[in-house]
Amino acid sequence: MFYTLLDDLILYQQLTIKPPKYSNYELNLHNYFYEKTHVYPLCIILIKIENNDFIFFFVKHNDYFQAKANLNSIRNNIYSRKVMIIRIDKILINLLFNLFPDLCIHDIIIERNYVKGKYEISICFLKDLNIYHIAVGEHGCYIKAVNELMNKYINVNDSKTLLTIKCRASV
């Protein structure tokens, strides 16, 4: 694989997040989140993968730790363990780190798939720590949710750039 500096620059692309229109359920989640954390979520995105409902609450950087302190309580009250609080960011590499907040990322590898016309970004975790299995999620559901989030709701400002996120266990 021939790797260039231009491929590396893909990680520093500007992003825009275009959340879907809120339904009554999302409005109720917004109000509940504010009452519980006293933090306004910037956007709420729901993603259904197989039989798992993922709820992504995007918050400002300075509100993240205040909101995260209530994460376990929110998960118990919503009856879904698939609740994520994510720091919103406009740079791709920062958002990737925010999507895997408590995991030790060892490396990020960029591969260009010329056939499909997209970039494949592999996030590498240390193999011996079993962090890879946490990052991928049960039956690969979390990484599928992250890819759907990236494909449907997050746009790279260079709109021709398509991304696929993968997880790898490295030595």
C-alpha positions as YAML, in Angstrom:
chain: A
units: angstrom
residues:
- id: 1
  name: MET
  ca: [0.00, 0.00, 0.00]
- id: 2
  name: PHE
  ca: [1.42, 3.36, -1.02]
- id: 3
  name: TYR
  ca: [0.88, 5.93, 1.72]
- id: 4
  name: THR
  ca: [1.09, 9.66, 1.03]
- id: 5
  name: LEU
  ca: [0.99, 12.83, 3.05]
- id: 6
  name: LEU
  ca: [-2.35, 13.68, 1.44]
- id: 7
  name: ASP
  ca: [-3.81, 10.50, 2.90]
- id: 8
  name: ASP
  ca: [-2.68, 11.62, 6.35]
- id: 9
  name: LEU
  ca: [-4.39, 14.99, 5.90]
- id: 10
  name: ILE
  ca: [-7.78, 13.24, 5.74]
- id: 11
  name: LEU
  ca: [-7.64, 13.02, 9.55]
- id: 12
  name: TYR
  ca: [-7.57, 16.81, 9.82]
- id: 13
  name: GLN
  ca: [-10.58, 17.49, 7.62]
- id: 14
  name: GLN
  ca: [-13.31, 19.78, 8.92]
- id: 15
  name: LEU
  ca: [-16.59, 18.06, 9.79]
- id: 16
  name: THR
  ca: [-20.20, 19.12, 9.96]
- id: 17
  name: ILE
  ca: [-22.79, 17.21, 11.90]
- id: 18
  name: LYS
  ca: [-26.28, 17.23, 10.47]
- id: 19
  name: PRO
  ca: [-28.62, 15.71, 13.03]
- id: 20
  name: PRO
  ca: [-32.00, 14.41, 11.90]
- id: 21
  name: LYS
  ca: [-35.16, 16.31, 12.73]
- id: 22
  name: TYR
  ca: [-36.22, 15.58, 16.27]
- id: 23
  name: SER
  ca: [-39.26, 13.47, 16.95]
- id: 24
  name: ASN
  ca: [-41.16, 13.68, 20.23]
- id: 25
  name: TYR
  ca: [-38.93, 10.92, 21.62]
- id: 26
  name: GLU
  ca: [-35.75, 12.91, 20.91]
- id: 27
  name: LEU
  ca: [-37.33, 16.03, 22.43]
- id: 28
  name: ASN
  ca: [-38.16, 14.05, 25.56]
- id: 29
  name: LEU
  ca: [-34.57, 12.74, 25.64]
- id: 30
  name: HIS
  ca: [-33.27, 16.29, 25.27]
- id: 31
  name: ASN
  ca: [-35.36, 17.50, 28.21]
- id: 32
  name: TYR
  ca: [-34.48, 14.45, 30.32]
- id: 33
  name: PHE
  ca: [-30.76, 14.88, 29.60]
- id: 34
  name: TYR
  ca: [-30.86, 18.53, 30.61]
- id: 35
  name: GLU
  ca: [-32.81, 17.81, 33.81]
- id: 36
  name: LYS
  ca: [-30.39, 15.04, 34.76]
- id: 37
  name: THR
  ca: [-27.07, 16.74, 33.89]
- id: 38
  name: HIS
  ca: [-27.86, 20.49, 33.62]
- id: 39
  name: VAL
  ca: [-26.11, 20.36, 30.24]
- id: 40
  name: TYR
  ca: [-27.78, 21.12, 26.92]
- id: 41
  name: PRO
  ca: [-26.96, 18.44, 24.36]
- id: 42
  name: LEU
  ca: [-25.98, 20.02, 21.04]
- id: 43
  name: CYS
  ca: [-27.60, 17.16, 19.17]
- id: 44
  name: ILE
  ca: [-29.05, 13.72, 19.81]
- id: 45
  name: ILE
  ca: [-28.73, 10.94, 17.24]
- id: 46
  name: LEU
  ca: [-30.48, 7.58, 17.54]
- id: 47
  name: ILE
  ca: [-29.14, 4.62, 15.61]
- id: 48
  name: LYS
  ca: [-30.65, 1.14, 15.53]
- id: 49
  name: ILE
  ca: [-28.26, -1.71, 14.74]
- id: 50
  name: GLU
  ca: [-29.75, -5.19, 14.81]
- id: 51
  name: ASN
  ca: [-31.63, -5.27, 18.14]
- id: 52
  name: ASN
  ca: [-29.57, -2.53, 19.79]
- id: 53
  name: ASP
  ca: [-30.60, 1.10, 20.07]
- id: 54
  name: PHE
  ca: [-27.67, 3.49, 20.35]
- id: 55
  name: ILE
  ca: [-28.29, 6.97, 21.69]
- id: 56
  name: PHE
  ca: [-25.52, 9.49, 21.04]
- id: 57
  name: PHE
  ca: [-25.67, 12.71, 23.06]
- id: 58
  name: PHE
  ca: [-23.23, 15.27, 21.66]
- id: 59
  name: VAL
  ca: [-22.10, 17.93, 24.15]
- id: 60
  name: LYS
  ca: [-19.56, 20.75, 24.26]
- id: 61
  name: HIS
  ca: [-16.03, 19.97, 25.46]
- id: 62
  name: ASN
  ca: [-16.36, 21.95, 28.68]
- id: 63
  name: ASP
  ca: [-19.67, 20.21, 29.57]
- id: 64
  name: TYR
  ca: [-18.45, 16.66, 28.94]
- id: 65
  name: PHE
  ca: [-17.29, 15.67, 32.43]
- id: 66
  name: GLN
  ca: [-20.33, 17.18, 34.10]
- id: 67
  name: ALA
  ca: [-22.59, 15.17, 31.78]
- id: 68
  name: LYS
  ca: [-20.52, 11.99, 31.99]
- id: 69
  name: ALA
  ca: [-20.80, 11.94, 35.78]
- id: 70
  name: ASN
  ca: [-24.47, 11.01, 35.27]
- id: 71
  name: LEU
  ca: [-23.94, 8.44, 32.51]
- id: 72
  name: ASN
  ca: [-24.66, 5.31, 34.57]
- id: 73
  name: SER
  ca: [-27.84, 6.81, 35.97]
- id: 74
  name: ILE
  ca: [-28.98, 7.83, 32.48]
- id: 75
  name: ARG
  ca: [-28.31, 4.33, 31.16]
- id: 76
  name: ASN
  ca: [-30.34, 2.79, 33.98]
- id: 77
  name: ASN
  ca: [-33.27, 5.20, 33.56]
- id: 78
  name: ILE
  ca: [-33.47, 4.92, 29.77]
- id: 79
  name: TYR
  ca: [-33.27, 1.11, 30.00]
- id: 80
  name: SER
  ca: [-30.57, 1.06, 27.39]
- id: 81
  name: ARG
  ca: [-26.93, 0.35, 28.06]
- id: 82
  name: LYS
  ca: [-26.12, 1.80, 24.63]
- id: 83
  name: VAL
  ca: [-26.10, 5.45, 25.69]
- id: 84
  name: MET
  ca: [-23.02, 7.41, 24.70]
- id: 85
  name: ILE
  ca: [-22.02, 10.95, 25.63]
- id: 86
  name: ILE
  ca: [-19.64, 12.30, 22.99]
- id: 87
  name: ARG
  ca: [-17.64, 15.53, 22.93]
- id: 88
  name: ILE
  ca: [-18.50, 17.28, 19.70]
- id: 89
  name: ASP
  ca: [-15.57, 18.26, 17.51]
- id: 90
  name: LYS
  ca: [-15.11, 19.65, 14.02]
- id: 91
  name: ILE
  ca: [-11.83, 17.79, 13.28]
- id: 92
  name: LEU
  ca: [-12.05, 14.13, 12.22]
- id: 93
  name: ILE
  ca: [-9.16, 12.77, 14.30]
- id: 94
  name: ASN
  ca: [-10.48, 14.43, 17.46]
- id: 95
  name: LEU
  ca: [-13.96, 13.05, 16.85]
- id: 96
  name: LEU
  ca: [-12.53, 9.55, 16.36]
- id: 97
  name: PHE
  ca: [-10.84, 9.75, 19.76]
- id: 98
  name: ASN
  ca: [-14.09, 11.07, 21.26]
- id: 99
  name: LEU
  ca: [-16.11, 8.17, 19.84]
- id: 100
  name: PHE
  ca: [-13.87, 5.76, 21.80]
- id: 101
  name: PRO
  ca: [-13.46, 7.89, 24.95]
- id: 102
  name: ASP
  ca: [-12.18, 5.49, 27.59]
- id: 103
  name: LEU
  ca: [-10.10, 3.22, 25.39]
- id: 104
  name: CYS
  ca: [-6.38, 3.35, 24.76]
- id: 105
  name: ILE
  ca: [-5.93, 3.82, 21.02]
- id: 106
  name: HIS
  ca: [-2.55, 2.47, 19.97]
- id: 107
  name: ASP
  ca: [-2.45, 3.66, 16.34]
- id: 108
  name: ILE
  ca: [-4.59, 4.94, 13.48]
- id: 109
  name: ILE
  ca: [-3.94, 3.54, 10.02]
- id: 110
  name: ILE
  ca: [-5.34, 5.08, 6.86]
- id: 111
  name: GLU
  ca: [-5.88, 2.94, 3.79]
- id: 112
  name: ARG
  ca: [-7.28, 4.12, 0.53]
- id: 113
  name: ASN
  ca: [-9.64, 1.80, -1.31]
- id: 114
  name: TYR
  ca: [-9.45, 2.94, -4.91]
- id: 115
  name: VAL
  ca: [-12.06, 0.42, -6.07]
- id: 116
  name: LYS
  ca: [-14.76, 1.69, -3.71]
- id: 117
  name: GLY
  ca: [-13.46, 5.26, -3.77]
- id: 118
  name: LYS
  ca: [-13.27, 5.63, -0.01]
- id: 119
  name: TYR
  ca: [-10.84, 5.85, 2.86]
- id: 120
  name: GLU
  ca: [-10.72, 3.06, 5.40]
- id: 121
  name: ILE
  ca: [-9.54, 4.28, 8.78]
- id: 122
  name: SER
  ca: [-8.41, 1.52, 11.10]
- id: 123
  name: ILE
  ca: [-8.25, 2.29, 14.78]
- id: 124
  name: CYS
  ca: [-5.78, -0.06, 16.43]
- id: 125
  name: PHE
  ca: [-6.00, -1.20, 20.03]
- id: 126
  name: LEU
  ca: [-3.51, -3.26, 22.00]
- id: 127
  name: LYS
  ca: [-4.33, -6.94, 21.63]
- id: 128
  name: ASP
  ca: [-3.41, -8.07, 25.11]
- id: 129
  name: LEU
  ca: [-5.70, -5.61, 26.89]
- id: 130
  name: ASN
  ca: [-8.95, -6.90, 25.35]
- id: 131
  name: ILE
  ca: [-9.88, -3.31, 24.58]
- id: 132
  name: TYR
  ca: [-10.53, -4.28, 20.97]
- id: 133
  name: HIS
  ca: [-13.61, -6.25, 22.01]
- id: 134
  name: ILE
  ca: [-14.98, -3.30, 23.94]
- id: 135
  name: ALA
  ca: [-14.41, -0.97, 20.97]
- id: 136
  name: VAL
  ca: [-16.16, -3.22, 18.47]
- id: 137
  name: GLY
  ca: [-19.04, -3.99, 20.81]
- id: 138
  name: GLU
  ca: [-21.15, -7.07, 21.11]
- id: 139
  name: HIS
  ca: [-21.40, -8.74, 17.68]
- id: 140
  name: GLY
  ca: [-19.71, -5.68, 16.16]
- id: 141
  name: CYS
  ca: [-22.72, -3.47, 16.88]
- id: 142
  name: TYR
  ca: [-20.85, -0.42, 18.20]
- id: 143
  name: ILE
  ca: [-18.49, -0.13, 15.25]
- id: 144
  name: LYS
  ca: [-21.48, -0.57, 12.91]
- id: 145
  name: ALA
  ca: [-23.25, 2.25, 14.76]
- id: 146
  name: VAL
  ca: [-20.16, 4.47, 14.44]
- id: 147
  name: ASN
  ca: [-20.01, 3.79, 10.69]
- id: 148
  name: GLU
  ca: [-23.70, 4.59, 10.27]
- id: 149
  name: LEU
  ca: [-23.17, 7.77, 12.27]
- id: 150
  name: MET
  ca: [-20.26, 8.73, 10.01]
- id: 151
  name: ASN
  ca: [-22.13, 7.87, 6.80]
- id: 152
  name: LYS
  ca: [-25.51, 9.43, 7.56]
- id: 153
  name: TYR
  ca: [-24.98, 12.29, 9.98]
- id: 154
  name: ILE
  ca: [-21.37, 13.47, 9.79]
- id: 155
  name: ASN
  ca: [-20.07, 15.06, 6.61]
- id: 156
  name: VAL
  ca: [-16.48, 15.73, 5.76]
- id: 157
  name: ASN
  ca: [-16.43, 19.23, 4.26]
- id: 158
  name: ASP
  ca: [-14.90, 17.71, 1.17]
- id: 159
  name: SER
  ca: [-18.19, 15.95, 0.43]
- id: 160
  name: LYS
  ca: [-16.57, 13.53, -2.03]
- id: 161
  name: THR
  ca: [-14.69, 11.81, 0.80]
- id: 162
  name: LEU
  ca: [-16.29, 8.58, 1.98]
- id: 163
  name: LEU
  ca: [-15.06, 6.97, 5.18]
- id: 164
  name: THR
  ca: [-15.24, 3.55, 6.76]
- id: 165
  name: ILE
  ca: [-14.08, 3.08, 10.34]
- id: 166
  name: LYS
  ca: [-12.60, -0.28, 11.37]
- id: 167
  name: CYS
  ca: [-11.12, -1.59, 14.58]
- id: 168
  name: ARG
  ca: [-8.02, -3.74, 14.71]
- id: 169
  name: ALA
  ca: [-6.11, -5.45, 17.45]
- id: 170
  name: SER
  ca: [-2.42, -4.74, 17.11]
- id: 171
  name: VAL
  ca: [0.54, -6.38, 18.79]
...
